[in-house]
Amino acid sequence: MIYRECGIYRTSYAKDMALFPIPLDRWATYAIAAAAFLAVPLLASDYWIGGLIVPFLCFALAALGLNFLTGYAGQLSLGHAAFMGVGAYAALILYARYSAPLLLSLLGAGLVAAGVGVLFGTPSLRIKGFYLAVSTLAAQFIIEWVITHVKWIGGGVYATIDTPPLRIMNWWLIDTPVEKYYLTLAVVVALTVFGRNLVRSRVGRAWMAIRDRDVAAEIMGISLFRYKLLAFAVSSFYAGVAGGLISFTYYAAANVEEFNLFLSFRLLGMIIIGGMGSILGSYLGAGFIVLLPIFISQFLGGVGKVVGRLVTTDLLANVELMVFGGLIIFFLIVEPLGLARLWRTLKDYLRLWPFPY
């Protein structure tokens, strides 16, 4: 049987199920990988690598985890930053207190966060929609309170654990922005490839069936109990690893103040702007949100030189929030599938060009 889609012929099921069945996607992926591993460390400054690209990768990984839960499985969560916080503290406790290897500390952080995510995801078996959002919002406050008040975890008013020097196999000291970038990039790429295969497997198809019509999915034999909890576990695992990574390579500490409710809203905004139910959308949304404050600061700085007093301190402090909220409303109304949908439209046009639709 021959499959035809937008001028692309696929002659077998194996070719149809390839990781990148479309040549344009495949070559674009190769180009991005070459740029990430070779060009970025050579061309980007330490400020761009350590201050922008590393947090972009960490937030993209966290947004990817939230996309599994919300975009693919249809379970809304407003407490994703709290699971990042669980992973950050778990990673540092394993690495700093118990001298676990660095990579095993990140794995342990993901597993601990997954366990906490399953615990707070249990109400999804009985409630959904607005009520589930309130339930995950409660998880945000409960986890913040536990981290702050249980001294064994963080303890004290600030609940901060500093990151010791990063070492792999006790001989490779990771202390430069480029080395931290490579560590972050390797973990993010590995989990992205795993996630892309996961959503194309039986698990991903079950999630999408539950998202589209959970009653029909259950009638067809899909276990809501199993796959909803699995969605919370996988989503929280990714958030935990992202939290551990960002504490190791960017914050240089685990501070509960960094994993607050506003970060949960930012992560949700990333997948709305980037595109829910899309691996690429998680990266597009994270890049957009990370670069947005820089663009606003540069723009208002230029405007301030021209108009003077109109650009006040209050405006500078709140304009990012206003633009962020406005963009979410814009994408929900104009393009609910986000930037990823715009890219797919452009990609289809390029594949057919110069022939018309």
C-alpha positions in Angstrom: 0.0 0.0 0.0 1.2 3.5 -0.8 0.5 6.4 1.6 0.3 9.9 0.1 0.4 13.1 2.1 1.2 16.5 0.6 3.2 15.0 -2.3 5.2 12.5 0.0 4.8 8.8 -0.9 5.5 6.2 1.8 5.7 2.7 0.5 5.8 0.8 3.9 4.6 1.0 7.5 8.2 1.2 8.6 8.8 4.3 6.6 5.6 5.8 7.8 6.6 5.2 11.5 10.2 6.5 11.0 11.2 9.1 13.6 11.4 11.8 10.9 9.4 10.4 7.9 9.5 13.8 6.0 12.9 14.7 4.5 12.4 18.4 5.4 12.0 17.5 9.0 15.0 15.1 8.9 17.4 17.6 7.4 16.2 20.4 9.6 16.8 18.2 12.6 20.3 17.4 11.4 21.0 21.1 10.9 19.7 22.1 14.3 21.7 19.3 16.0 24.9 20.4 14.2 24.3 24.0 15.3 23.6 23.0 18.9 26.6 20.8 19.3 29.2 22.6 17.2 28.2 26.2 16.3 26.7 27.4 19.5 29.8 26.7 21.8 32.1 28.3 19.2 30.0 31.4 18.3 28.0 32.2 21.4 29.4 34.1 24.3 29.5 32.8 27.9 26.6 35.2 28.7 24.4 33.8 26.0 25.3 30.2 26.8 25.0 30.4 30.6 22.4 33.1 30.9 20.0 32.3 28.0 20.6 29.0 26.2 21.0 26.8 29.3 17.8 28.1 31.0 16.0 27.8 27.6 16.9 24.1 27.4 15.8 23.5 31.0 12.5 25.3 30.6 11.9 23.6 27.3 12.3 20.2 29.0 9.9 21.2 31.7 7.4 22.5 29.2 7.7 19.2 27.3 6.7 17.3 30.4 3.7 19.6 30.9 2.8 19.1 27.2 2.6 15.4 27.8 0.1 15.9 30.5 -1.9 18.8 29.2 -1.4 18.8 25.4 -1.4 15.0 24.8 -3.4 13.6 27.8 -5.7 16.6 28.3 -5.1 16.9 32.1 -4.7 20.5 33.1 -2.0 21.3 35.7 -1.2 24.6 37.5 1.4 23.1 39.8 4.1 22.1 37.4 6.8 24.4 38.9 6.3 22.6 42.2 7.4 19.3 40.6 10.4 21.1 39.3 11.2 22.2 42.8 10.8 18.6 44.1 13.3 17.5 41.5 15.7 20.4 42.3 15.9 19.5 46.0 16.0 15.8 45.4 18.9 16.1 43.0 20.9 18.3 45.3 20.2 16.1 48.4 21.3 13.0 46.5 24.4 14.7 45.0 25.5 16.9 47.9 24.5 14.9 51.0 24.7 11.3 49.8 27.5 11.7 47.2 25.4 10.0 44.4 26.9 10.3 40.9 25.7 13.4 39.0 23.6 11.6 36.4 22.1 9.2 38.9 21.1 12.3 41.0 19.2 13.6 38.0 17.6 10.3 37.5 16.7 10.1 41.1 15.3 13.6 41.0 13.0 12.6 38.2 11.8 9.5 39.9 11.1 11.3 43.2 9.2 14.0 41.3 7.3 11.3 39.4 6.2 9.7 42.7 5.0 13.0 44.0 3.2 13.7 40.7 1.4 10.4 40.9 0.3 11.2 44.4 -1.2 14.5 43.4 -2.5 13.2 40.1 -4.7 10.6 41.8 -7.7 13.1 42.0 -7.6 13.1 38.1 -9.3 9.7 38.3 -12.5 11.3 39.6 -12.3 15.0 38.6 -11.3 16.9 35.5 -11.2 20.4 34.0 -11.5 23.3 36.4 -11.6 21.0 39.4 -8.4 19.2 38.4 -6.7 22.6 37.9 -7.7 23.6 41.4 -6.3 20.3 42.7 -2.9 20.8 41.1 -2.9 24.4 42.3 -3.2 23.1 45.8 -0.2 20.8 45.1 1.8 23.9 44.3 1.1 25.4 47.7 1.5 22.2 49.6 4.8 21.3 48.1 6.1 24.9 48.7 5.1 24.7 52.3 6.7 21.3 52.9 10.0 22.3 51.3 10.1 25.5 53.4 9.1 23.9 56.8 10.7 20.5 56.7 14.2 21.2 57.8 15.6 17.9 56.3 14.6 19.0 52.8 15.4 22.7 52.8 14.6 24.1 56.2 14.6 27.7 57.4 13.1 30.8 55.9 14.9 30.7 52.6 15.0 26.9 52.1 18.1 27.1 50.0 20.7 24.4 49.2 23.8 25.5 47.4 25.2 23.4 44.5 28.6 21.9 45.2 31.2 21.6 42.3 29.8 19.4 39.5 31.9 16.3 38.7 31.2 13.2 36.5 33.1 10.0 37.5 35.1 12.1 40.0 37.5 13.3 37.3 35.6 15.6 35.0 35.0 18.9 36.7 32.1 20.8 35.0 32.7 24.4 35.9 32.5 26.4 32.6 29.3 27.6 30.8 30.2 25.5 27.8 30.6 22.3 29.9 27.3 23.0 31.7 25.7 23.6 28.3 26.9 20.3 27.0 25.6 18.5 30.1 22.2 20.1 29.8 22.0 19.6 26.0 22.9 15.9 26.3 20.2 15.2 28.9 17.6 17.3 27.0 18.2 15.6 23.7 18.0 12.1 25.2 14.7 12.9 26.9 13.3 14.6 23.8 14.0 11.6 21.6 12.5 9.3 24.2 9.4 11.6 24.5 9.0 11.8 20.7 8.9 8.0 20.5 6.6 7.8 23.5 3.9 9.9 22.0 4.0 7.8 18.8 3.6 4.6 20.8 0.6 2.9 22.3 0.9 5.1 25.4 0.8 8.3 23.3 -2.2 7.1 21.3 -4.0 6.2 24.6 -3.3 9.7 26.0 -4.7 11.4 22.9 -7.8 9.2 23.0 -8.4 10.2 26.6 -7.9 13.8 25.8 -10.4 13.8 22.9 -13.1 11.7 24.5 -12.3 9.9 27.8 -15.6 8.0 27.9 -15.2 6.6 24.4 -11.6 5.7 25.3 -12.7 3.7 28.3 -15.3 1.9 26.3 -12.6 0.9 23.8 -10.6 -0.7 26.6 -8.2 2.0 27.5 -7.5 2.1 31.3 -8.1 5.6 32.5 -6.5 4.7 35.8 -3.3 3.5 34.2 -2.8 6.1 31.5 -3.8 9.2 33.5 -1.4 8.3 36.3 1.2 7.5 33.8 0.8 10.9 32.2 1.3 12.5 35.6 4.3 10.3 36.3 6.0 11.1 33.0 5.2 14.7 33.2 6.5 15.1 36.7 9.6 13.0 35.8 10.5 15.5 33.1 9.8 18.4 35.4 12.0 16.8 38.1 14.9 16.3 35.8 14.5 19.9 34.5 14.5 21.2 38.1 17.6 19.3 38.9 19.3 20.5 35.7 18.5 24.1 36.2 19.7 24.0 39.8 23.0 22.4 38.8 23.7 24.4 35.7 21.9 27.8 36.0 20.8 28.7 39.5 23.7 27.0 41.3 21.3 26.3 44.2 17.9 25.0 45.0 15.7 27.8 46.2 12.0 27.3 46.7 11.4 31.0 45.6 12.4 30.1 42.1 9.7 27.4 41.7 6.7 29.5 42.5 3.2 29.8 41.1 4.2 32.4 38.5 6.7 29.8 37.0 3.8 27.4 36.7 1.8 30.0 34.7 4.9 30.7 32.5 5.2 27.0 31.7 1.6 26.8 30.8 2.0 29.9 28.7 4.9 28.2 26.9 2.9 25.3 25.7 -0.1 27.5 24.8 2.1 29.9 22.7 4.3 27.1 21.3 1.5 24.6 20.6 -0.2 22.0 22.8 0.2 18.4 21.7 3.5 19.2 19.9 7.1 18.4 20.8 8.4 21.3 18.7 5.8 23.6 20.3 7.5 23.1 23.7 10.8 24.4 22.4 9.2 27.3 20.4 7.2 28.4 23.4 10.2 28.2 25.8 12.4 30.1 23.4 9.7 32.8 22.9 9.2 33.2 26.7 12.9 33.2 27.5 13.7 35.8 24.9 10.6 37.9 25.5 12.0 39.9 28.5 15.2 40.7 26.6 13.2 42.0 23.6 10.9 44.1 25.8 13.8 45.5 27.8 15.7 46.5 24.6 12.6 47.9 23.0 11.6 50.0 26.0 15.2 51.1 26.5 15.2 52.5 22.9 11.8 54.1 23.4 12.9 55.6 26.7 15.7 57.4 25.0 13.1 59.0 22.7 10.1 59.8 24.9 11.9 60.1 28.2 9.6 60.1 31.2 6.8 58.0 29.5 8.8 54.8 30.2 8.5 54.7 34.0 9.8 52.2 36.5 6.3 50.8 37.1 5.9 50.3 33.4 9.2 48.4 33.1 8.2 46.2 36.1 4.8 45.2 34.7 5.0 45.4 31.0 6.4 41.8 30.7 3.3 40.5 32.5 1.0 42.5 30.4 2.6 41.3 27.1 2.7 37.7 28.4 -1.0 37.7 29.2 -1.9 39.4 26.0 0.1 36.8 23.9 -1.7 34.0 25.6 -5.1 35.5 24.9 -4.0 36.2 21.3 -2.9 32.6 20.6 -6.0 31.2 22.3 -8.3 33.2 20.0 -6.3 33.4 16.7 -4.2 30.2 16.7 -5.0 27.8 19.5 -2.4 25.3 18.2 0.3 27.9 18.6 3.6 28.5 16.8 4.0 24.8 16.0 0.9 25.0 13.8 2.3 28.0 12.0 5.5 26.1 11.3 3.5 23.1 10.0 1.6 25.4 7.6 4.8 26.9 6.3 6.4 23.5 6.0 3.5 22.1 3.9 3.7 25.2 1.7 7.5 24.6 1.1 7.0 20.9 0.4 4.4 21.7 -2.4 6.1 24.9 -3.7 6.0 26.0 -6.5 2.8 24.1 -7.1 -0.4 25.6 -5.7 -2.7 23.8 -3.3 
